[in-house]
Amino acid sequence: MGAIMPMFEYACTRCGHEFETLVRTGDTPSCPSCQGVELERLLSLPAVHSSGTHALAMKAAAKRDKVRGSEMARAQREYELAHND
């Protein structure tokens, strides 16, 4: 089995850049923007995947696609009316 390399989120107190990085034991991370090491570790929330969250995501996607479809149909109709030769 390989070594565990946890991913952490940080905010640089020097430039304000927020980033995430893999940190090996004994390593000190640095900001990718300014190379500063004055970092504040942020609270990372785990991603939860379940049948309930999947159903909610699918419902939101269907709603988004319906709105986009209506907008595209309206734009097509306006185009056809403007270019009716």
N, C-alpha and C positions, 0 to 999 in steps of 0.2 A: 504493500500500500504506500502511496506517495505522502509527502508532507502536507499538512493542512495549511492553506494560505487563505486566511479570512480576508474578506473585502470590507473596507471601512470607508465611511464618508467623512470628509474633512472640510473645514472652512479655514482659509488662510487669514490670519489676523493682520497680516502685512498688506495684502492687496485685495482681500475680500473674495477671492475666487473660491468657488465650491467645486469639489471633485470627489471621485471615489477611486480607490486604488487597492490593489492586493498588497498585504503587508506580511512579510515573512518574519518569523521570530527573530528578534535582535536587530531588524532593520528599522531605520528612522525614515519615514516618508518625507517628501518635500513637495512643495507646490509646483505643479507643472508650468504655471505662468511666470512666477518670479523666483522660483527655486528656494523660497523661504521655508524655514522649518518651524516657524511659530504657528502651529496649527491647532485648531479646536476640533475635537472629534465630535461629529454630529450623531444624533440618534437615528439609526437606520430602522425602518419598519420592514418587516418581512412581507414578501409577496404571498398572498394566500390564493390558492387555486382550489376551487371546489365546484361541485355541480351547480351550486347556488350562484357563485360569482360568475361562472361560465354563462349561465342563463341570463344574468343581468347584463353581461357584456354583449351577448347576442341580441338581446332586446334593444339595447342602446344603439348597436350597429344597424339594426333593421330600421329604427326610427331615423337615424342619420341618413341612411341610404334612401329612404322614402322622401325625405326633404330634398336631398340632392337630385333625385329623379324628377321631382316636381319642378325644381328650379331649371333643370336642363330642358325639360319639356316646354316650359314657358319661354326660355331663351330661343329654342328652336322655332316655336310658333311666331315669336316676334321677328326672327330672322326671315321666315317665310313670308310674313305679311309685308315686310320692308322690301323684299326682293321679288315680289310677285310681278313678273314681266309678261 
